[in-house]
Amino acid sequence: MDLSNYPLELTGPDVPMVRFMNVTKRYGTLTVLDELNLDVAAGEMVSVIGPSGSGKTTVLRMLMTLETIDDGVIYVDGKPLTHMPKGNRLVRADAKHLRRARSSIGMCFQHFNLFPHMTALQNCMEGPVQVLGLSRREAQERSENLLEMVGMIDKKDQHPSRLSGGQQQRVAIARALAMRPKVMLFDEVTSALDPEVIGEVTAVIRKLVAEHQLTMLMVTHQMGFARDISDRICFFFKGRIEEQGAPDQFFGNPQRERTRQFLSAVKAAD
């Protein structure tokens, strides 16, 4: 991969918080992402939608460095994430660089991934103590503030097995925020929940949007939620962005035939 044309660092007045520059991901002969170019501005909320296999979740997994990329470069806050400077050129990032770069990104998964042997409070404190080096007192204060924000302070001493799915997901959001990320990623955070508790999780995400200057990317199948909460919708199809735009324009007047087909199919399924 020739990296000579990629900058060591993004500079200027309008540097995006996240930039995918010509990013390609392959599994053997299957191209999952095909020269993806996508900017996400600081404080912007972008929802990624599309049919299964379109590359949506791969976008998040690459940002979490859970997947390597085959071509291109990903930048976060102007710095390369997937690569690192060596002299006057970029080379593939080593493990140390990835750990440092990943610290500015938080992710909430579909299946919570809470530590079962820890209480809600301990789950939130673990990362700040072990990774950020906070004292236990500092970590506890930060974690309790976040649990209060997500409406879970009264459950702080409960283990995950004693919490409902919606409650576990709210703790997972607080845990991710305890690391003070610049970018938050949400991967189908409501799809494993019962319909009656989806509202409590979406309310927390709405609160984050309203009160915190977080940059967010969310993969979701919930079109109504995406429309309400997003600044921009990106529709992926066959590893490319087929169409993108502000929610009212995207849902009210889609320009591409494939987009119209997808939205019609989703509406029929509802």
C-alpha positions in Angstrom: 0.0 0.0 0.0 1.5 3.3 -1.1 1.0 5.9 1.7 3.2 8.7 0.3 0.1 10.8 -0.6 -1.4 10.7 2.9 -0.6 13.5 5.4 1.2 12.7 8.6 -1.4 14.9 10.4 -4.6 16.8 9.3 -4.3 20.5 9.8 -6.4 23.6 9.1 -9.5 25.3 10.6 -12.0 22.5 9.7 -10.3 19.3 10.6 -12.9 16.6 11.2 -13.0 14.5 14.3 -13.0 11.4 12.2 -11.8 10.9 8.6 -11.9 7.8 6.5 -9.6 8.4 3.6 -9.9 5.9 0.7 -10.4 3.1 3.2 -10.8 -0.4 1.9 -11.4 -3.6 3.8 -11.4 -7.1 2.2 -12.0 -10.6 3.5 -10.3 -12.7 0.9 -12.0 -11.9 -2.4 -14.9 -10.1 -0.7 -14.6 -6.3 -0.5 -16.6 -5.2 2.5 -15.6 -1.5 2.3 -14.6 0.0 -1.1 -12.5 3.1 -0.9 -14.6 4.7 1.7 -14.3 8.5 2.2 -16.2 9.8 5.2 -15.7 12.9 7.4 -17.5 13.3 10.8 -17.2 16.7 12.3 -16.6 17.3 16.0 -19.9 17.2 17.9 -21.8 15.6 14.9 -24.1 12.7 15.3 -24.1 10.4 12.3 -26.3 7.3 11.9 -25.1 4.5 9.6 -27.9 2.4 8.0 -28.1 -0.2 5.3 -28.9 -3.8 4.5 -27.0 -6.7 6.2 -23.5 -7.1 4.7 -23.2 -3.5 3.5 -20.2 -2.7 5.7 -21.9 -0.7 8.5 -20.5 -2.5 11.5 -17.1 -2.9 9.9 -16.9 0.9 10.0 -17.2 0.9 13.8 -14.9 -2.1 14.2 -12.2 -0.4 12.3 -12.5 2.7 14.4 -12.1 0.5 17.5 -9.1 -1.1 15.9 -10.8 -4.5 16.1 -10.2 -4.8 12.4 -7.2 -3.9 10.3 -7.7 -2.1 7.0 -6.2 -3.0 3.6 -5.9 0.4 2.0 -6.3 4.0 3.0 -5.9 5.7 6.4 -8.3 6.5 9.2 -7.6 9.7 11.2 -9.1 10.7 14.6 -8.8 14.3 15.8 -6.4 15.0 13.1 -4.0 12.1 14.0 -3.7 8.9 12.1 -5.3 6.0 13.9 -4.5 3.0 11.8 -1.0 4.3 11.0 1.8 6.3 12.6 4.5 8.7 11.4 7.9 7.3 10.8 10.3 10.0 9.6 8.4 11.8 6.8 6.0 9.0 6.0 3.2 6.8 7.5 3.7 3.2 8.4 1.2 0.7 9.9 0.5 1.4 13.6 2.1 -0.8 16.2 0.3 -2.1 19.3 1.5 0.8 21.5 0.2 3.4 19.0 -3.1 1.6 18.7 -3.6 1.5 22.5 -2.9 5.2 22.8 -5.1 6.2 19.8 -7.9 4.0 20.9 -8.2 5.7 24.3 -10.1 8.6 22.6 -12.8 6.2 21.3 -15.6 4.6 23.3 -18.0 1.9 22.1 -21.2 0.4 23.3 -22.0 -3.0 21.8 -25.2 -4.8 21.1 -24.7 -7.3 24.0 -23.4 -4.9 26.7 -20.2 -6.9 27.5 -20.2 -5.9 31.2 -18.0 -7.7 33.6 -20.4 -10.2 35.4 -18.3 -10.4 38.6 -18.3 -6.6 39.1 -21.0 -4.2 40.3 -22.3 -1.5 38.0 -20.0 1.0 39.8 -17.0 -1.3 39.6 -17.6 -1.8 35.9 -17.4 1.9 35.4 -14.4 2.4 37.6 -12.2 -0.3 36.1 -11.1 1.4 33.0 -10.3 4.8 34.5 -8.2 3.1 37.2 -6.4 0.5 35.2 -6.0 2.4 31.9 -6.1 6.1 32.7 -4.4 5.8 36.1 -7.0 7.7 38.1 -7.1 7.1 41.8 -10.0 5.0 43.1 -11.5 8.0 44.7 -11.4 10.0 41.4 -12.7 7.1 39.4 -15.5 6.5 41.9 -16.6 10.1 41.8 -16.6 10.2 38.0 -18.4 6.9 37.7 -21.1 7.9 40.2 -21.7 11.1 38.3 -22.2 9.2 35.1 -24.4 6.5 36.6 -26.5 9.3 38.0 -26.7 10.9 34.5 -27.9 7.6 33.0 -30.4 7.1 35.8 -28.6 4.1 37.4 -27.1 5.6 40.6 -29.6 3.6 42.7 -28.3 0.4 41.1 -24.6 1.1 41.5 -24.0 -1.9 43.8 -25.9 -4.4 41.7 -24.2 -7.0 39.5 -25.2 -7.2 35.9 -27.2 -10.4 36.5 -29.6 -8.4 38.7 -30.2 -5.7 36.1 -32.6 -5.7 33.2 -31.3 -5.5 29.6 -32.1 -1.8 29.4 -30.4 -1.2 32.8 -27.3 -3.1 31.6 -27.1 -1.0 28.5 -27.3 2.2 30.4 -24.4 1.0 32.6 -22.4 0.1 29.5 -22.9 3.7 28.2 -21.7 5.1 31.5 -18.7 2.8 31.5 -17.7 3.9 28.0 -18.1 7.6 29.0 -16.0 7.1 32.1 -13.0 6.9 29.8 -13.7 10.5 28.5 -13.8 9.5 24.8 -13.9 12.1 22.1 -15.8 9.7 19.8 -18.7 7.4 20.9 -19.7 4.5 18.8 -23.0 2.7 19.2 -23.5 -0.7 17.5 -27.2 -1.6 17.4 -27.4 -0.8 21.1 -31.2 -1.3 21.3 -31.6 -4.4 19.1 -31.1 -6.9 22.0 -33.6 -5.1 24.2 -37.3 -5.7 24.7 -39.4 -3.1 23.0 -40.6 -1.6 26.4 -37.1 -0.8 27.5 -35.7 0.6 24.3 -37.1 4.0 25.2 -35.0 4.3 28.4 -31.8 3.7 26.4 -32.7 6.0 23.6 -33.5 8.7 26.1 -30.0 8.4 27.6 -28.4 8.8 24.1 -30.6 11.8 23.4 -29.4 13.3 26.7 -25.8 12.7 25.6 -26.5 14.5 22.3 -28.1 17.4 24.1 -25.6 17.9 27.0 -22.2 16.7 25.7 -20.1 17.8 22.8 -19.4 14.2 21.8 -18.9 13.0 18.2 -21.1 10.0 17.7 -21.5 7.3 15.1 -24.4 4.9 15.4 -25.3 1.8 13.5 -29.0 1.2 13.8 -32.0 -0.4 12.2 -34.4 2.0 14.0 -35.2 4.5 11.4 -37.4 6.7 13.6 -34.7 6.9 16.2 -32.1 7.7 13.6 -34.3 10.4 12.1 -34.9 12.1 15.5 -31.4 12.1 16.8 -29.0 12.4 13.9 -27.4 15.3 12.2 -26.7 13.1 9.1 -27.8 9.7 7.8 -25.3 7.6 5.8 -26.9 4.8 3.8 -24.4 2.0 3.0 -24.8 -0.4 0.1 -22.1 -2.9 -1.1 -19.3 -1.3 0.8 -19.9 2.3 -0.3 -22.0 5.3 0.8 -24.9 5.1 -1.6 -26.6 8.3 -0.3 -26.2 10.6 2.7 -27.9 13.7 3.9 -29.8 15.5 6.7 -32.6 13.3 8.1 -35.5 15.3 6.8 -34.0 15.3 3.3 -32.9 11.7 3.4 -36.1 10.2 4.6 -38.4 12.8 3.0 -36.9 12.9 -0.5 -34.3 10.2 -1.1 -32.5 10.6 -4.4 -31.2 7.1 -5.2 -33.4 4.2 -6.2 -31.6 1.8 -3.9 -32.3 4.1 -1.0 -36.0 4.3 -1.8 -36.1 0.5 -2.1 -34.4 0.1 1.3 -36.7 2.6 3.1 -39.8 1.0 1.6 -38.7 -2.4 2.8 -38.0 -1.1 6.3 -41.4 0.6 6.4 -43.2 -2.6 5.2 -41.4 -4.6 7.9 -42.6 -2.2 10.6 
